[in-house]
Amino acid sequence: TKDGTCVRDYIHVKDISLIHLNCLNYISKKNKSLELNCGYGKGYSVLDIVKTFERVSKKRLKLKFLPRRDGDTTRAVCDTKLMNNLIKFKPKFNSITKIAKDSLDWEFFIKKKIKEKF
Protein backbone atom coordinates (compact mmCIF):
# COMPACT_ATOMS: atom_id res chain seq x y z
CA THR A 1 0.00 0.00 0.00
CA LYS A 2 1.05 3.64 -0.28
CA ASP A 3 2.22 3.85 3.34
CA GLY A 4 2.78 0.17 4.21
CA THR A 5 -0.38 -0.21 6.32
CA CYS A 6 -3.46 -2.15 5.28
CA VAL A 7 -6.38 -0.46 3.55
CA ARG A 8 -9.94 -1.00 4.72
CA ASP A 9 -13.37 0.33 3.83
CA TYR A 10 -14.42 2.07 7.06
CA ILE A 11 -18.14 2.79 7.41
CA HIS A 12 -20.13 4.87 9.88
CA VAL A 13 -22.27 2.86 12.30
CA LYS A 14 -25.32 4.98 11.37
CA ASP A 15 -24.92 4.02 7.70
CA ILE A 16 -24.62 0.33 8.65
CA SER A 17 -27.88 0.75 10.58
CA LEU A 18 -29.55 2.33 7.54
CA ILE A 19 -28.31 -0.52 5.35
CA HIS A 20 -29.84 -3.04 7.76
CA LEU A 21 -33.16 -1.19 7.70
CA ASN A 22 -33.12 -1.05 3.89
CA CYS A 23 -32.35 -4.79 3.80
CA LEU A 24 -35.24 -5.56 6.14
CA ASN A 25 -37.55 -3.56 3.86
CA TYR A 26 -36.23 -5.43 0.83
CA ILE A 27 -36.70 -8.81 2.51
CA SER A 28 -40.24 -8.02 3.61
CA LYS A 29 -41.24 -6.79 0.13
CA LYS A 30 -39.51 -9.51 -1.90
CA ASN A 31 -39.83 -12.32 0.65
CA LYS A 32 -36.26 -13.19 -0.25
CA SER A 33 -33.08 -13.04 1.81
CA LEU A 34 -29.89 -11.43 0.61
CA GLU A 35 -26.21 -11.15 1.42
CA LEU A 36 -24.41 -7.90 0.71
CA ASN A 37 -21.01 -6.36 1.14
CA CYS A 38 -21.48 -3.16 3.10
CA GLY A 39 -19.19 -0.19 2.72
CA TYR A 40 -18.57 2.92 0.70
CA GLY A 41 -16.31 1.42 -1.94
CA LYS A 42 -13.43 3.61 -0.79
CA GLY A 43 -10.43 2.48 1.18
CA TYR A 44 -8.32 4.26 3.78
CA SER A 45 -5.04 3.03 5.16
CA VAL A 46 -4.60 2.53 8.89
CA LEU A 47 -2.24 5.52 8.88
CA ASP A 48 -4.90 7.63 7.12
CA ILE A 49 -7.24 6.77 9.99
CA VAL A 50 -4.62 7.51 12.64
CA LYS A 51 -3.92 10.92 11.09
CA THR A 52 -7.65 11.66 10.95
CA PHE A 53 -8.09 10.79 14.64
CA GLU A 54 -5.07 12.93 15.51
CA ARG A 55 -6.52 15.87 13.58
CA VAL A 56 -10.01 15.49 15.07
CA SER A 57 -8.81 14.94 18.64
CA LYS A 58 -5.98 17.48 18.39
CA LYS A 59 -3.75 14.89 20.07
CA ARG A 60 -0.69 13.07 18.89
CA LEU A 61 -0.99 9.29 19.11
CA LYS A 62 1.90 7.05 20.03
CA LEU A 63 2.27 4.45 17.29
CA LYS A 64 3.74 0.99 17.49
CA PHE A 65 4.33 -0.84 14.23
CA LEU A 66 4.18 -4.63 14.35
CA PRO A 67 4.85 -7.26 11.69
CA ARG A 68 2.01 -8.07 9.34
CA ARG A 69 -0.24 -10.87 10.58
CA ASP A 70 -0.28 -14.13 8.62
CA GLY A 71 -3.11 -14.17 6.12
CA ASP A 72 -3.94 -10.48 6.57
CA THR A 73 -4.89 -8.98 3.23
CA THR A 74 -3.34 -5.64 2.32
CA ARG A 75 -6.56 -4.23 0.86
CA ALA A 76 -10.25 -4.93 1.59
CA VAL A 77 -12.65 -2.49 -0.04
CA CYS A 78 -16.34 -3.10 -0.65
CA ASP A 79 -17.82 -3.56 -4.09
CA THR A 80 -21.08 -1.61 -3.62
CA LYS A 81 -22.75 -2.41 -6.98
CA LEU A 82 -25.09 -5.16 -5.76
CA MET A 83 -26.00 -3.26 -2.59
CA ASN A 84 -26.77 -0.12 -4.56
CA ASN A 85 -28.81 -2.04 -7.15
CA LEU A 86 -30.91 -4.01 -4.67
CA ILE A 87 -31.54 -1.60 -1.81
CA LYS A 88 -30.71 1.75 -3.44
CA PHE A 89 -28.53 2.75 -0.48
CA LYS A 90 -27.29 6.34 -0.40
CA PRO A 91 -24.71 6.98 2.33
CA LYS A 92 -25.36 9.87 4.70
CA PHE A 93 -22.23 9.80 6.85
CA ASN A 94 -19.44 8.80 4.42
CA SER A 95 -16.85 11.24 5.67
CA ILE A 96 -13.86 9.73 7.43
CA THR A 97 -13.66 12.90 9.55
CA LYS A 98 -17.31 12.47 10.59
CA ILE A 99 -16.68 8.81 11.41
CA ALA A 100 -13.69 9.72 13.60
CA LYS A 101 -15.48 12.60 15.33
CA ASP A 102 -18.60 10.57 16.09
CA SER A 103 -16.49 7.65 17.30
CA LEU A 104 -14.58 9.89 19.72
CA ASP A 105 -17.78 11.60 20.88
CA TRP A 106 -19.29 8.19 21.64
CA GLU A 107 -16.22 7.06 23.60
CA PHE A 108 -16.23 10.24 25.69
CA PHE A 109 -19.98 9.91 26.28
CA ILE A 110 -19.59 6.32 27.51
CA LYS A 111 -16.61 7.21 29.66
CA LYS A 112 -18.63 10.01 31.28
CA LYS A 113 -21.60 7.68 31.91
CA ILE A 114 -19.34 5.07 33.54
CA LYS A 115 -17.80 7.71 35.81
CA GLU A 116 -21.28 8.89 36.82
CA LYS A 117 -22.23 5.35 37.90
CA PHE A 118 -19.13 4.73 40.00
PyMOL commands that set and color helices and strands:
alter all, ss='L'
color gray80, all
select helices_A, chain A and resi 13-30+46-57+81-87+96-117
alter helices_A, ss='H'
color red, helices_A
select strands_A, chain A and resi 7-8+44-45+75-76
alter strands_A, ss='S'
color yellow, strands_A
deselect
rebuild
show_as cartoon
